[in-house]
Amino acid sequence: MLNTTTGLQLRSLVKASGELELSLVDEPIPSPAPHEVVVRVEATPINPSDIGLLFGAADIASRVLTGTATHPVVTMQIPERLMKSMQGRMDQSLAVGNEGAGTVVAAGSSPAAQALLGKTVAMIGGGMYAQYRCLEAANCIALAADATAADGASSFVNPLTALGMVETMRREGHKALVHTAAASNLGQMLNRICLKDGIDLVNIVRKPEQAALLKGMGARFVCDTSLPTFMADLTQALVETGATIAFDATGGGQLAGQILSCMETALNRTATVYSRYGSTTHKQVYIYGGLDVRPTEISRNFGFAWGIGGWLLTPFLQRIGEADAQKLRERVSAELKTTFASTYSKQISLAQALDLDVIAAYGQRATGTKYLITPHHLAAS
């Protein structure tokens, strides 16, 4: 089934000169080891986590295009003050793309690998912005017969992150949760999970149209940071839901602290005994993204029973163990075209991913600008 020896791959390189270089290169396709498969990548999403690796600390406003139509090269400048943060990847040409889907065109000799030959699979493991990907068969999930590569392209990062948030809530003894940047693809998934599972979810958005979108999808509690009543609205939603855990995709600015403050106010409304140390109920905010690159600002007006920490999918899956992680993956597979369906604003080719105008669009990381790369199309729509 494999009739070529090379395929295009998108790579990101930070140079000691202070430049970031994005390029399409011809990479040899390796022969699969016994437990490996070679997948013809047919769909792979651009997630915020991918953008972080793709652009690093570069200023995308400085982007310049050279190269050819089939092998473009984009160069961006990295501000000198941010070069220190790039030291760990200096002069390393890195493959980009966390997840994707496609057809298995070659397989190693093991039964697990051979069982996937010819099937459409979802996969995770990095380096997905490529025409072909060789990886462990264990990192692939065979899709249902009626599922396309586009259906399965986002089977891991967003679905497992959303399920991981709900599982974290349960394991830490909370009964409802708060989510920021809630109109995103991930936020819409989390809303569907919570509606299906009967969990109260407080959605925080930045614009009225985002609030309308979620309410149209059945969300009951939606709070808009652009409104002057945001803090009062959030507090009332927390009173009604009892939510004491939040997952924040923004990271910077005042939002994490505002959530904790409103949680404290909501808890004190129903308190029967005054404490000068504040509520004894633990309030937790997990930061899992960096949409706001400013420092995180905290005004401590919420007592002492609180915490702010980081949350990432891979460490979470490692903590819960393979058996429980597999249960989450099985749910994603079973509800791939319903609860965990992804939508994309545009499909682009690998070369288009390095188009200057296209970079400006998906580089915003804005709600409604989730792009899907289709690596075998010279152009897409």
C-alpha positions in Angstrom: 0.0 0.0 0.0 3.0 2.3 0.4 4.3 3.4 -3.0 6.7 6.2 -2.0 9.9 6.5 0.1 9.6 10.1 1.3 6.9 12.5 2.5 6.7 16.1 3.4 7.0 17.1 7.1 6.6 20.5 8.8 9.5 21.4 11.1 10.2 24.2 13.6 13.8 25.4 14.3 15.0 28.0 16.8 18.4 29.4 15.7 21.0 30.9 18.0 20.8 34.0 15.8 17.4 34.8 17.3 15.2 33.5 14.5 12.6 30.8 14.3 12.4 29.0 11.0 9.4 27.0 9.8 9.9 24.8 6.8 8.6 21.8 4.8 11.2 19.2 4.2 11.3 15.8 2.5 11.7 13.1 5.1 12.4 9.4 4.4 9.6 7.0 5.5 11.1 4.3 7.8 10.2 0.7 7.6 8.1 -0.2 10.6 9.5 -2.2 13.4 7.5 -5.3 14.6 5.2 -3.2 16.8 5.0 -0.2 14.6 2.8 1.0 11.8 3.2 3.6 9.0 0.1 5.9 8.7 -0.8 8.0 5.7 -1.7 11.2 7.6 -5.0 12.5 6.2 -6.1 15.0 8.9 -4.4 16.7 11.8 -5.7 19.6 13.9 -3.9 22.8 14.9 -4.3 22.9 18.7 -3.1 25.7 21.0 -0.5 23.3 22.4 0.8 22.8 18.8 1.0 26.5 18.2 3.2 26.8 21.3 5.7 24.4 19.7 5.3 25.7 16.2 6.0 29.4 17.0 7.9 29.2 20.3 8.5 32.7 21.6 8.6 34.2 18.1 6.8 37.3 17.1 4.4 36.2 14.4 4.0 39.8 13.2 7.7 39.6 12.0 7.0 36.6 9.7 8.7 36.5 6.3 8.1 34.0 3.5 10.8 32.5 1.3 11.4 29.1 -0.4 9.1 27.7 -3.1 5.4 27.0 -3.5 5.9 23.3 -2.5 8.7 23.9 0.1 8.0 27.2 1.7 10.1 28.6 4.5 8.8 31.1 7.1 11.2 33.1 9.3 10.2 35.0 12.4 12.2 37.0 14.9 12.4 36.0 18.6 12.6 39.0 21.0 16.0 39.0 22.7 14.4 39.0 26.2 12.6 35.7 25.3 15.6 33.8 23.9 16.5 32.4 27.3 13.1 30.5 27.3 14.1 28.9 24.0 17.5 27.5 25.2 16.1 24.0 25.6 15.3 23.7 21.9 18.1 25.7 20.4 19.3 24.5 17.0 17.0 21.5 17.1 14.7 20.9 14.1 11.4 19.8 15.8 8.5 17.9 14.2 5.2 19.5 15.1 1.6 18.2 15.6 0.4 16.2 18.6 -2.4 14.1 17.0 -4.0 13.1 13.8 -5.7 10.4 11.8 -5.2 8.5 8.6 -4.9 5.1 6.9 -2.4 2.5 8.0 -0.4 1.7 4.8 2.4 -0.5 6.3 2.6 -2.6 9.5 5.2 -4.5 11.4 5.1 -8.2 12.0 3.4 -8.1 15.4 -0.3 -9.1 15.6 -1.3 -5.7 17.0 0.4 -3.9 14.1 -1.0 -6.3 11.5 -4.5 -5.9 12.9 -4.4 -2.2 11.9 -3.2 -2.6 8.3 -5.6 -0.9 5.9 -7.7 0.6 8.7 -8.4 4.3 9.4 -6.9 5.1 12.8 -6.6 8.1 15.2 -3.1 8.5 16.6 -1.1 10.5 19.1 2.7 10.9 19.5 3.9 14.1 17.9 5.2 14.8 14.4 1.7 14.7 12.8 2.2 17.6 10.5 3.5 15.3 7.9 2.3 13.1 5.0 3.4 9.9 6.7 4.0 9.0 10.3 5.7 5.8 11.7 4.8 5.1 15.3 3.9 2.4 17.8 0.7 0.6 17.1 -0.3 1.1 20.7 -0.5 4.9 20.0 -3.3 4.2 17.4 -7.0 3.6 17.8 -8.9 2.0 15.0 -11.9 4.2 14.0 -15.4 2.9 13.4 -16.2 2.0 9.8 -18.4 5.1 9.4 -15.8 7.5 10.8 -13.5 9.5 8.5 -10.0 10.7 9.3 -11.4 14.2 9.8 -13.8 12.7 12.4 -11.0 11.1 14.3 -8.3 13.7 13.9 -9.0 15.3 17.3 -9.6 12.1 19.3 -7.0 12.6 22.0 -6.0 16.1 23.1 -9.4 17.9 23.5 -11.6 14.8 24.4 -9.2 13.4 27.0 -8.5 16.8 28.4 -12.2 17.5 28.9 -12.8 14.0 30.4 -9.7 14.5 32.6 -11.2 17.7 34.0 -14.3 15.9 35.0 -12.4 13.0 36.4 -10.1 15.4 38.4 -13.2 17.1 39.8 -14.6 13.7 41.0 -11.4 12.4 42.4 -10.7 15.6 44.4 -14.2 15.7 45.9 -15.8 18.6 44.1 -19.3 18.4 42.7 -19.3 21.1 39.9 -16.7 22.9 37.9 -15.8 26.2 36.2 -14.1 26.4 32.8 -12.7 29.5 31.0 -12.4 30.0 27.2 -15.5 27.9 27.3 -16.7 28.5 23.8 -13.7 26.7 22.3 -13.9 23.3 20.7 -12.7 21.8 24.0 -15.2 23.9 26.0 -18.1 22.8 23.8 -17.0 19.2 24.4 -16.9 19.7 28.1 -20.3 21.3 28.0 -21.7 18.2 26.2 -20.0 15.9 28.7 -21.5 17.7 31.7 -25.0 17.8 30.1 -24.8 14.1 29.4 -23.4 13.2 32.9 -25.6 15.6 34.9 -22.8 17.8 36.1 -23.2 21.5 36.7 -20.7 23.5 34.6 -20.0 27.3 34.9 -18.8 28.5 31.5 -16.7 31.7 31.3 -16.5 33.5 27.9 -15.2 36.8 26.7 -17.9 37.9 24.2 -21.8 38.0 24.0 -21.8 35.9 20.8 -19.8 33.2 22.6 -22.3 33.2 25.4 -25.1 32.9 22.9 -23.4 30.0 21.2 -23.1 28.0 24.4 -26.6 28.8 25.6 -27.8 27.5 22.2 -26.1 24.3 23.0 -27.9 23.9 26.3 -25.4 25.5 28.7 -27.2 26.8 31.8 -24.5 28.8 33.4 -22.6 31.2 31.2 -20.7 34.3 32.4 -19.3 36.9 30.1 -16.1 38.7 31.3 -16.9 41.7 29.0 -20.0 42.6 31.0 -19.9 44.9 34.0 -21.9 42.4 36.0 -19.4 39.6 35.4 -18.3 39.2 39.0 -21.9 39.2 40.3 -23.0 36.8 37.6 -20.1 34.4 38.4 -20.8 34.5 42.1 -24.5 33.7 41.6 -23.6 30.8 39.3 -21.2 29.5 41.9 -24.0 29.8 44.6 -26.3 27.8 42.4 -23.8 25.1 41.4 -21.5 24.9 44.4 -18.5 24.7 42.0 -15.2 24.9 43.9 -12.8 23.7 41.1 -11.9 25.6 37.9 -9.8 25.0 34.9 -8.3 28.1 33.3 -7.1 28.2 29.8 -6.0 31.8 29.9 -3.3 31.6 32.6 -2.4 35.3 32.7 -4.1 38.3 34.1 -6.7 38.5 36.9 -9.1 35.8 36.0 -7.8 32.9 38.2 -7.9 35.2 41.2 -11.3 36.5 40.3 -12.7 33.0 40.2 -11.3 32.2 43.7 -12.7 35.5 45.0 -16.2 34.7 43.7 -16.0 31.1 45.0 -15.2 32.5 48.5 -18.1 35.0 48.3 -20.5 32.3 47.2 -19.4 30.0 50.0 -19.8 32.8 52.6 -23.3 33.5 51.5 -24.4 30.1 52.9 -22.0 30.0 55.9 -23.6 29.7 59.3 -20.5 30.6 61.4 -18.1 33.5 60.8 -14.4 32.8 60.5 -11.7 35.5 60.2 -9.7 32.9 58.1 -12.4 32.6 55.5 -14.3 29.5 54.3 -12.7 26.2 55.2 -13.9 24.7 51.9 -11.0 24.2 49.6 -11.2 26.2 46.4 -8.9 25.1 43.5 -8.0 26.7 40.1 -5.9 24.7 37.7 -4.2 26.6 34.9 -3.8 24.4 31.8 -3.1 26.9 29.1 -1.5 30.3 28.3 -3.9 32.2 26.1 -3.1 35.3 28.1 0.7 35.7 28.3 0.7 38.3 31.1 1.7 37.3 34.6 -1.0 35.7 36.7 -2.3 38.3 39.2 -3.7 37.2 42.5 -5.4 39.4 45.1 -5.7 37.3 48.2 -9.2 38.0 49.4 -10.4 34.5 49.6 -9.2 33.1 52.9 -6.6 30.3 53.2 -8.3 27.2 51.9 -7.3 27.5 48.2 -4.8 26.4 45.7 -3.6 27.4 42.2 -1.6 24.8 40.2 -0.8 23.6 36.7 -2.7 20.8 35.0 -1.6 18.9 31.9 -3.2 15.9 30.2 -0.2 13.5 30.0 0.8 13.6 33.7 -2.9 13.2 34.6 -3.2 10.1 32.5 0.0 8.7 34.1 -1.4 9.3 37.6 -4.6 7.5 37.0 -3.0 4.5 35.5 -3.4 2.6 32.2 -6.7 0.8 33.1 -8.6 4.0 33.9 -7.0 5.9 31.0 -8.2 3.2 28.7 -11.7 3.6 30.0 -11.6 7.3 29.0 -10.3 6.4 25.5 -13.0 3.9 25.1 -15.7 6.5 25.9 -14.1 8.9 23.3 -14.3 6.1 20.7 -17.9 5.3 21.5 -19.0 8.9 21.3 -16.7 10.2 18.7 -19.3 11.7 16.4 -21.6 13.0 19.2 -20.1 14.2 22.5 -16.6 14.5 21.1 -17.3 15.8 17.6 -14.9 18.6 16.6 -15.6 21.4 14.1 -13.1 23.3 12.1 -13.3 26.7 10.5 -11.0 25.8 7.7 -9.1 22.9 6.1 -5.6 23.7 4.8 -2.7 21.9 3.1 0.7 21.6 4.7 2.0 24.4 2.4 -1.0 26.6 3.3 -0.1 26.2 7.0 3.0 28.3 6.2 1.0 31.0 4.2 1.5 34.3 6.0 -2.2 35.2 6.0 -3.2 31.8 7.2 -0.6 32.0 10.0 -2.1 35.3 11.1 -5.5 33.7 11.3 -4.8 30.5 13.3 -2.0 32.2 15.2 -4.6 34.2 17.1 -5.8 31.1 18.9 -9.2 32.7 18.9 -12.5 30.8 19.3 -13.8 29.8 15.9 -10.4 29.7 14.2 -9.6 26.0 14.7 -7.8 24.7 11.5 -7.4 21.2 10.2 -4.4 20.3 8.1 -5.0 17.8 5.3 -1.4 16.9 4.4 -2.0 15.2 1.0 -3.9 18.0 -0.5 -1.9 20.6 -2.5 -4.7 23.1 -1.6 -7.7 22.9 0.7 -10.8 24.9 1.5 
